[in-house]
Amino acid sequence: MTDFHFLTTHVGSVPHKDPVDLTHRLASLLDIPCWLQLPRRNYLENIYTQYAATLPGAFVDAEKEKAIMHTDAADFDAQLEAFYQSVIDDDLDHFALTPNCALGFFALLDEHRPNPVSAIKGQVMGPISFGLTVTDQDLRASLYNETLADALVKNMSMNARWQIRQLKTVSENVILFVDEPYMASFGSAFISLSREQALGYLNEVYDAVHGEGALVGVHCCGNTDWSILLESRADILNLDAYEFLGNLALYPAELRLFLDRGGAVCWGIVPNDGRIRSESPASLAKRMRDGIQLIAEKASTRGIRITADELSAHSLITPACGLGSTTIEIAEQVFAVMAETAAILKRG
């Protein structure tokens, strides 16, 4: 599944507290339905707590609504041993999501069991972003603890595999996005992480997804060194194209190689906040076409052939980022405008 031609999907989060009605409506509005994250329903649905429960030493602080990795816990070694035993045993159910932390996942399965779809999307928190945000008891980023870093990668890999097996019950074509918002800070003084380390962490998760017969996307909602994500083994690059589409034009050689191996770009061209009120499907479709043409022209000046038609065929559409921090009114408008924008783009 590589010819997408502006199919629509969603990043994940919404401001709603109940997923059932919106999941039902999005089943016909989105080309590729995805499960909804509901951070306002329960603090356990926050992306930095949603995947924490199965990690050794993890403690979810209900008062502060965040996860902390307690490597000083008296039973940490026992937890670590049990964790790796689950990995060795390939016990995917140990890494399962639960309705308490991901109600939207189960709403999606319930919606589509009677009516399977051509493609479906899941998402998991990326190990780099999780590890740089969630700290140990000494407020040190858990990614900088070698033991925890490996566990983070394995935890997200196993959860991704579990999701894929569930999603394959309603669609043969599964896309699993790995959310890495913190990659926007890669290369800055705030991250002590080499390119080789980053690619190693990312590709281990991506290989796990590929091993289950699914496509893998990587989502980064800020500007970054796009060459590292294009070089990774991801199949789909998802970026905030409303803000940063032009930045991708700086990497024509890397984009050419990415497309040559079947890669696709998922353009977050629809603003996920109040700016949607000043846009229309026509204005966003023009913004998208102009951006793709810019990339093609910039590539041509470097002697690299990337045509607008080729890039369009390998394009998907999403909101610029998740919608969990906006209002229900804006979120509903984003979905409606996105569907109409995609319809214009599909017509050529």
C-alpha positions in Angstrom: 0.0 0.0 0.0 2.1 2.9 -1.3 -0.2 4.9 -3.6 -2.0 7.0 -1.1 -2.9 10.1 -3.1 -4.1 12.3 -0.2 -5.9 9.7 1.9 -6.9 11.2 5.3 -6.2 10.0 8.8 -5.6 11.5 12.3 -2.7 11.9 14.6 -4.6 10.6 17.6 -5.7 12.9 20.4 -9.1 14.7 20.6 -10.7 16.9 23.3 -13.7 14.6 23.6 -14.2 12.5 26.7 -16.2 9.7 25.1 -14.8 8.0 21.9 -17.8 6.1 20.7 -19.8 8.8 18.8 -16.8 10.4 17.2 -15.2 7.1 16.3 -18.5 6.2 14.5 -18.6 9.5 12.6 -14.9 9.4 11.7 -15.4 5.9 10.2 -16.9 7.5 7.2 -15.1 10.8 7.3 -11.5 9.5 7.4 -10.1 7.3 4.7 -7.9 5.5 7.3 -9.6 5.5 10.7 -7.5 5.6 13.8 -8.1 5.1 17.5 -8.7 8.3 19.5 -6.7 9.3 22.6 -8.7 11.1 25.2 -6.4 13.1 27.5 -9.4 15.0 29.1 -11.2 11.8 30.0 -8.5 10.4 32.2 -4.9 11.4 33.0 -3.9 7.9 32.2 -4.7 8.7 28.5 -1.9 11.3 28.5 0.7 10.1 25.9 3.4 10.1 28.6 1.4 7.9 31.0 -0.5 5.8 28.5 2.4 3.4 27.8 4.1 3.5 31.2 2.3 0.9 33.3 4.3 -2.1 31.9 7.7 -0.6 32.4 9.9 -1.7 35.3 10.0 0.9 38.1 7.2 2.9 36.6 5.0 4.8 39.0 2.1 6.9 37.7 1.6 9.8 40.1 -2.1 10.5 40.1 -1.8 13.9 41.9 0.8 15.2 39.4 -0.6 13.2 36.5 2.7 12.0 35.3 4.9 8.9 35.2 8.1 8.6 37.1 10.7 5.8 36.7 11.8 4.6 40.2 15.0 2.7 39.7 15.6 3.0 43.4 12.5 0.9 44.2 13.3 -2.1 46.5 11.9 -4.5 43.9 13.2 -2.8 40.8 15.6 -5.7 39.9 12.7 -8.1 40.2 10.5 -5.9 38.1 13.2 -5.6 35.5 13.7 -9.4 35.4 9.9 -10.0 35.0 9.8 -7.4 32.2 12.6 -9.0 30.2 11.1 -12.4 30.8 7.9 -11.2 29.2 10.0 -10.0 26.2 11.8 -13.3 26.0 8.5 -15.2 26.2 7.1 -13.0 23.5 4.1 -12.3 25.8 2.5 -9.5 23.9 -0.6 -9.5 26.1 1.6 -8.3 29.0 2.1 -5.1 27.0 -1.6 -4.6 26.0 -3.5 -1.4 26.3 -6.4 -1.4 28.6 -9.7 0.5 28.4 -8.7 2.5 31.5 -5.8 4.1 29.6 -6.9 3.8 25.9 -10.7 3.6 25.7 -10.6 4.8 22.1 -8.6 1.8 21.0 -11.4 -0.6 22.0 -14.1 1.8 20.6 -12.3 1.6 17.2 -12.3 -2.2 17.2 -15.9 -2.3 18.2 -16.8 0.1 15.4 -15.1 -1.9 12.7 -15.5 -5.5 13.6 -18.9 -5.6 11.8 -17.5 -3.5 9.0 -13.8 -4.1 8.2 -12.0 -1.3 6.5 -9.3 -1.2 3.8 -6.7 0.3 6.2 -6.5 1.3 9.8 -4.1 3.2 12.0 -2.7 2.8 15.5 -0.1 4.8 17.4 2.5 4.4 20.1 4.7 6.8 22.0 8.2 6.9 20.6 11.0 5.8 23.0 13.1 8.9 22.4 10.3 11.4 23.3 9.1 9.2 26.2 12.6 8.8 27.5 13.4 12.5 27.3 10.2 13.6 29.0 9.7 10.9 31.7 12.4 11.1 34.4 13.7 8.8 37.1 13.3 9.7 40.8 16.3 12.1 40.5 14.7 14.0 37.7 17.1 12.6 35.2 15.7 11.8 31.7 15.1 8.0 31.7 16.6 7.8 28.2 20.0 8.6 29.7 19.8 5.5 31.9 21.2 2.7 29.7 19.0 0.0 31.4 15.8 2.1 31.1 16.6 3.2 27.5 16.6 -0.4 26.3 13.5 -1.2 28.3 11.7 1.8 26.7 12.5 0.6 23.2 11.4 -2.9 24.0 8.2 -1.7 25.7 7.1 0.4 22.8 8.0 -2.3 20.3 6.0 -4.9 22.1 3.0 -2.6 22.6 3.1 -1.7 18.8 3.1 -5.4 17.9 0.2 -6.1 20.3 -1.8 -3.2 18.7 -1.1 -4.5 15.2 -2.4 -7.9 15.9 -5.6 -6.5 17.3 -6.0 -4.0 14.4 -5.5 -6.8 11.9 -8.7 -8.3 13.0 -10.6 -5.5 11.3 -8.2 -4.6 8.5 -5.3 -6.4 6.7 -3.6 -3.0 6.1 -2.3 -1.6 9.4 -0.3 1.5 9.8 1.4 2.1 13.1 2.6 5.6 13.9 5.4 6.2 16.3 5.0 9.6 17.9 8.3 11.5 18.4 7.5 15.1 19.1 10.7 15.6 21.0 12.7 15.0 17.8 12.1 18.7 17.2 14.9 19.3 19.8 17.3 16.8 18.2 20.7 18.3 17.6 20.2 21.1 20.2 22.0 21.6 23.5 19.0 20.1 25.2 19.5 16.6 23.9 22.7 14.5 24.4 22.0 11.9 21.8 24.0 11.0 18.7 22.5 10.4 15.3 23.5 6.7 15.5 21.9 6.3 18.9 18.7 7.9 17.7 18.5 5.8 14.6 19.2 2.7 16.6 16.3 3.4 19.0 13.9 4.3 16.2 14.7 1.5 13.9 14.4 -1.2 16.6 10.7 -0.1 17.0 10.2 0.2 13.3 11.6 -3.3 12.7 9.2 -4.7 15.2 6.3 -3.1 13.3 7.6 -4.4 10.0 7.9 -7.9 11.6 4.1 -7.9 12.1 3.5 -7.0 8.5 2.5 -3.4 9.1 3.7 0.0 7.8 5.3 2.3 10.2 5.0 6.1 10.3 6.9 8.6 12.4 5.2 11.7 13.6 7.1 14.9 14.6 5.1 18.1 15.0 8.0 20.5 15.2 10.9 21.3 12.9 13.8 19.0 13.0 16.7 17.6 11.0 14.4 15.8 8.6 17.3 13.8 7.2 17.5 11.6 10.2 13.8 10.6 9.9 14.0 10.2 6.2 17.1 8.0 6.7 15.3 5.8 9.3 13.4 2.7 8.3 10.0 4.5 8.6 7.6 4.1 5.7 5.7 7.4 6.3 6.9 10.7 7.5 4.3 12.8 9.3 5.1 16.5 9.8 3.3 19.8 10.6 3.1 20.9 7.0 1.1 24.0 7.9 4.2 25.4 9.6 7.1 23.5 8.3 6.3 22.2 4.8 9.0 24.4 3.2 11.7 23.1 5.5 11.4 19.6 3.9 12.5 21.2 0.6 15.9 21.6 2.2 16.4 17.8 2.0 15.8 16.8 -1.7 18.5 14.1 -1.9 17.2 12.4 1.3 13.6 12.8 0.2 14.5 11.2 -3.2 16.0 8.2 -1.5 13.0 8.0 0.8 10.6 7.9 -2.1 12.7 5.4 -4.0 12.3 2.9 -1.2 8.5 3.4 -1.2 8.2 6.1 1.4 5.3 8.5 1.7 4.7 11.9 3.3 1.8 12.5 5.6 1.2 16.2 5.5 -0.3 17.9 8.6 -1.6 20.7 6.4 -4.8 21.4 8.4 -4.1 23.7 11.4 -5.1 22.1 14.7 -6.1 25.3 16.6 -8.0 28.6 16.1 -6.2 29.3 12.8 -8.6 26.8 11.2 -11.2 29.6 11.3 -9.3 31.7 8.8 -8.7 28.8 6.4 -10.9 27.0 3.9 -10.6 23.7 2.1 -9.7 25.7 -1.1 -7.0 27.7 0.7 -5.5 24.7 2.3 -5.5 22.7 -0.9 -3.7 25.6 -2.6 -1.2 25.7 0.2 -0.6 22.0 -0.2 -0.2 22.1 -4.0 2.1 25.2 -3.7 4.2 23.4 -1.1 4.6 20.3 -3.2 5.5 22.4 -6.2 8.1 24.2 -4.1 9.8 20.9 -3.1 9.8 19.8 -6.7 11.4 23.1 -7.9 14.0 23.1 -5.1 14.9 19.6 -5.9 15.3 20.4 -9.6 17.8 23.2 -8.8 19.9 20.6 -7.1 19.7 18.2 -10.1 17.3 15.9 -8.3 14.0 14.9 -10.0 11.0 14.9 -7.8 7.8 15.6 -9.6 4.6 17.1 -8.1 2.6 14.2 -9.4 4.9 11.6 -7.9 4.9 13.3 -4.5 1.1 13.7 -4.6 0.7 10.0 -5.2 2.8 9.3 -2.1 0.9 11.8 0.1 -1.5 11.5 3.0 -3.3 14.3 5.0 -3.7 14.8 8.7 -4.2 17.7 11.1 -1.0 19.5 11.9 -0.8 17.6 15.2 -3.2 16.1 17.8 -6.4 17.9 18.8 -6.3 17.1 22.5 -5.5 20.6 23.6 -8.1 22.4 21.5 -11.9 22.7 21.8 -14.5 20.3 20.6 -15.8 22.9 18.2 -12.4 23.4 16.6 -11.7 19.7 16.5 -14.9 19.0 14.7 -14.2 21.8 12.2 -10.7 20.5 11.6 -12.1 17.0 10.6 -14.7 18.5 8.3 -12.3 20.9 6.6 -9.7 18.1 6.3 -12.1 15.8 4.5 -13.1 18.6 2.0 -9.5 19.6 1.5 -8.5 16.1 0.6 -11.5 15.8 -1.8 -10.2 18.9 -3.7 -6.6 17.5 -3.8 -7.8 14.0 -5.0 -9.6 15.6 -7.9 -6.2 17.1 -9.0 
